[in-house]
Amino acid sequence: MPLISVIMGVHNSNEDMLKKAVESVLAQTEKDFELIICDDGSDEATKKTLKAVEESDSRIKIITSPENEGLACALNRCIAIASGKYIARQDDDDYSYATRFETQVAFLDANPDIAFIGTDCELFDSSGKVYGERRMPQEIDKNSFLYNSPFIHGSMMFRKEVFSDNQYRTIGKLRRYEDYDLFMTLTAKGYKSANIPKKLYSFYFEPAKRKISFKSRRDEFKVRMEGFKKLRLMPKGFFYALKPIILGLIPHKLFLKIKAKHGGM
């Protein structure tokens, strides 16, 4: 039984990014892990890459979904066969620093009351250039969820027992915000969490290429409303829940200017 089960959902991934993401896991100083990758109905090119990846290391397991079901379903498939004491996330276009798993395990071992943790991260673009960072709040309470999710999803590590009666929920046709929803649900159930104040994750993020549809903004509004009710943040939570709707009404170019001015939203 490995110490850590690393879970990743893949759908028509960039070959180079996918390989680098896997390499960043294999390069961890903590070697006691399994990497479970769910091929979520990918094209033949991605399937070929995944086959080569699986053959490169015996700790890698590829499971397959016959059709694209979305990240939430892919991650649930991974969790269902995970055997590690801890479950770590890794996105297929991001990279983990070599000491990430070692640092997170040490933190969880030293803090038995904490059920799941994230880390700070650096931001990089399609050229590989690092252009920024995100510093996440170290201490988390219900108010931490009002403005944005206080976690970088790909940087997370959970105690496996968290998923004994919980899973990612598929939300709406576009299947977005499954992480935000899960974090609020777990917090409402009394699970404690934190962020390690170290940049242990490298996050691919290009705001100009991430135009979010208004329909997706409505999905986020619904997730916020449901989560804030679970966390007993109403009625003040209603005004924060409106944030994605308001942003969706702002022209995209103006939105990018505002976001750049305020260092991200």
C-alpha positions in Angstrom: 0.0 0.0 0.0 1.6 3.3 -1.1 1.8 6.3 1.2 0.3 8.6 -1.4 -2.2 8.1 -4.2 -1.8 10.9 -6.8 -4.9 11.5 -8.9 -5.1 13.1 -12.3 -7.8 13.5 -14.9 -6.8 13.8 -18.6 -8.8 14.8 -21.6 -7.0 15.7 -24.9 -4.0 17.1 -23.2 -1.0 18.9 -24.5 1.6 16.2 -24.9 4.6 18.2 -23.6 2.7 19.6 -20.6 1.3 16.1 -19.7 4.7 14.5 -19.9 6.2 17.3 -17.7 3.4 17.1 -15.2 4.0 13.3 -14.9 7.8 13.9 -14.7 7.3 16.4 -11.8 5.5 13.6 -9.9 8.1 11.0 -10.6 10.8 13.4 -9.5 9.4 13.9 -6.0 11.7 13.4 -3.1 9.0 11.3 -1.4 9.0 8.2 -3.6 6.3 6.1 -1.9 3.3 6.9 -4.2 1.1 5.6 -7.0 0.0 7.8 -9.8 -3.5 7.1 -11.0 -4.5 8.8 -14.3 -8.0 8.7 -15.7 -8.2 9.0 -19.5 -11.5 10.8 -19.7 -12.5 9.9 -23.3 -9.3 11.4 -24.9 -8.3 11.4 -28.6 -5.8 8.9 -30.0 -2.9 11.2 -29.6 -3.4 11.5 -25.9 -4.0 7.8 -25.5 -0.7 7.1 -27.2 1.1 9.5 -24.8 -0.6 7.9 -21.8 0.4 4.4 -22.9 4.1 5.6 -23.1 3.8 7.2 -19.7 2.3 4.1 -18.1 5.2 2.0 -19.5 7.8 4.3 -18.1 7.2 3.6 -14.4 5.4 0.7 -12.6 3.8 3.2 -10.1 1.7 4.7 -12.9 -1.8 3.3 -13.4 -4.0 4.3 -16.3 -7.8 3.9 -16.1 -10.2 4.7 -18.9 -13.6 6.4 -19.2 -15.3 5.4 -22.5 -16.5 9.0 -23.0 -15.7 12.5 -21.7 -17.5 12.7 -18.4 -15.7 15.7 -16.9 -13.0 16.2 -14.3 -15.2 15.5 -11.3 -16.1 12.0 -12.6 -12.5 11.3 -13.7 -11.2 12.1 -10.2 -13.9 10.1 -8.5 -12.9 7.1 -10.7 -9.3 7.6 -9.5 -10.3 7.9 -5.8 -12.4 4.7 -6.0 -9.2 2.6 -6.6 -6.7 4.7 -4.6 -5.0 2.8 -1.8 -2.8 5.5 -0.3 -3.0 7.0 3.2 -3.1 10.4 1.5 -4.6 11.5 -1.8 -2.8 14.2 -3.7 -4.0 16.1 -6.8 -2.0 16.9 -9.8 -3.3 18.7 -12.9 -2.1 17.5 -16.3 -0.8 21.0 -17.4 0.9 22.0 -14.1 4.1 21.0 -12.3 4.9 20.1 -8.7 8.1 21.1 -7.0 10.3 18.1 -6.0 9.7 18.6 -2.3 5.9 19.1 -2.5 4.8 15.7 -1.3 7.4 15.4 1.3 6.5 18.8 2.8 2.7 18.1 2.7 3.0 14.7 4.4 5.2 16.1 7.1 2.7 18.9 7.7 -0.3 16.4 7.9 1.7 14.0 10.2 2.4 17.0 12.5 -1.1 18.3 12.5 -3.6 15.4 12.9 -6.5 17.8 13.2 -6.0 19.1 9.6 -7.8 17.0 6.9 -6.7 18.6 3.7 -4.1 21.2 2.7 -2.9 23.2 -0.3 0.1 25.3 -1.1 1.1 28.6 -2.6 2.1 28.6 -6.3 3.9 30.3 -9.1 2.1 31.2 -12.4 3.5 30.5 -15.8 2.3 31.0 -19.4 2.4 28.9 -22.6 6.0 29.9 -23.2 7.0 28.5 -19.8 7.8 31.9 -18.5 7.0 32.5 -14.8 5.2 35.8 -14.5 3.6 35.8 -11.1 2.5 34.0 -8.0 -0.4 33.3 -5.7 -0.1 33.5 -2.0 -3.0 31.6 -0.4 -4.4 32.2 3.2 -2.6 30.0 5.7 -5.6 29.6 8.1 -9.0 28.7 6.7 -12.4 29.3 8.1 -15.8 29.6 6.5 -15.3 33.3 5.6 -12.3 32.3 3.5 -14.6 31.1 0.8 -16.6 34.3 0.3 -14.5 36.0 -2.4 -12.8 33.1 -4.1 -11.8 29.5 -3.3 -8.8 29.7 -0.9 -7.1 26.8 -2.5 -5.1 25.9 -5.7 -6.9 22.7 -6.6 -3.9 20.9 -8.2 -1.8 21.5 -5.1 -4.1 19.7 -2.7 -3.4 16.7 -0.5 -6.2 15.0 1.5 -6.4 12.4 4.1 -8.0 9.4 2.4 -10.7 9.1 5.0 -12.1 12.5 3.8 -13.5 10.6 0.8 -15.1 7.8 2.8 -18.4 9.7 2.6 -17.6 12.5 0.2 -16.8 12.8 -3.5 -16.5 15.4 -6.2 -19.9 16.5 -7.4 -20.7 17.0 -11.1 -22.1 20.5 -11.4 -23.9 21.6 -14.6 -23.2 20.7 -18.1 -19.8 22.4 -18.2 -18.7 20.6 -15.1 -16.8 23.4 -13.5 -16.2 24.4 -9.9 -16.2 20.9 -8.6 -13.2 21.8 -6.3 -14.8 24.9 -4.8 -18.0 22.9 -4.1 -16.0 20.1 -2.5 -14.0 22.4 -0.3 -17.1 24.2 1.0 -18.9 20.9 1.6 -16.0 19.5 3.6 -15.6 22.7 5.7 -19.4 22.7 6.4 -19.0 19.1 7.7 -16.3 20.2 10.2 -13.2 19.2 8.3 -10.3 21.5 9.0 -7.9 22.7 6.3 -4.9 25.0 5.7 -2.3 26.1 3.2 1.4 25.7 3.5 3.0 29.1 2.9 5.5 27.8 0.4 5.4 27.8 -3.4 5.4 24.1 -4.1 3.3 24.1 -7.2 3.6 25.7 -10.7 0.2 26.7 -12.2 -0.4 27.2 -15.9 -2.6 30.3 -16.1 -3.2 32.8 -18.9 -6.1 35.1 -18.2 -6.4 36.3 -21.8 -7.1 32.8 -22.9 -9.5 31.9 -20.2 -12.8 33.5 -21.3 -15.6 32.1 -19.1 -19.0 31.9 -20.6 -22.0 33.5 -18.9 -23.6 30.1 -18.5 -20.5 29.0 -16.6 -20.7 32.1 -14.5 -24.3 31.1 -13.6 -23.0 27.7 -12.6 -20.5 29.4 -10.2 -23.3 31.5 -8.8 -25.3 28.3 -8.0 -22.2 26.6 -6.4 -21.6 29.7 -4.3 -25.3 29.9 -3.1 -25.4 26.2 -2.2 -22.0 26.4 -0.5 -22.7 29.6 1.4 -25.9 28.1 2.7 -24.1 25.0 4.0 -21.5 27.2 5.7 -24.3 29.4 7.2 -22.9 32.5 5.5 -26.3 33.9 4.5 -27.6 36.5 4.0 -24.2 38.3 3.5 -23.1 35.5 1.3 -25.7 36.4 -1.3 -23.8 39.6 -2.3 -20.6 37.6 -2.7 -22.5 34.9 -4.7 -23.3 37.6 -7.2 -19.7 38.2 -8.0 -19.5 35.9 -11.1 -22.7 37.3 -12.5 -21.4 40.9 -12.2 -18.1 39.9 -13.8 -20.0 38.1 -16.6 -21.7 41.4 -17.5 -18.4 43.2 -17.9 -16.9 43.2 -21.5 -13.9 40.8 -21.6 -11.2 43.4 -22.5 -12.4 45.7 -19.7 -12.4 42.7 -17.3 -8.8 41.8 -18.2 -7.7 45.4 -17.5 -9.5 45.5 -14.2 -8.0 42.1 -13.3 -4.5 43.2 -14.2 -4.8 46.4 -12.2 -5.9 44.5 -9.1 -3.5 41.6 -9.4 -6.1 39.0 -10.2 -9.6 38.2 -9.0 
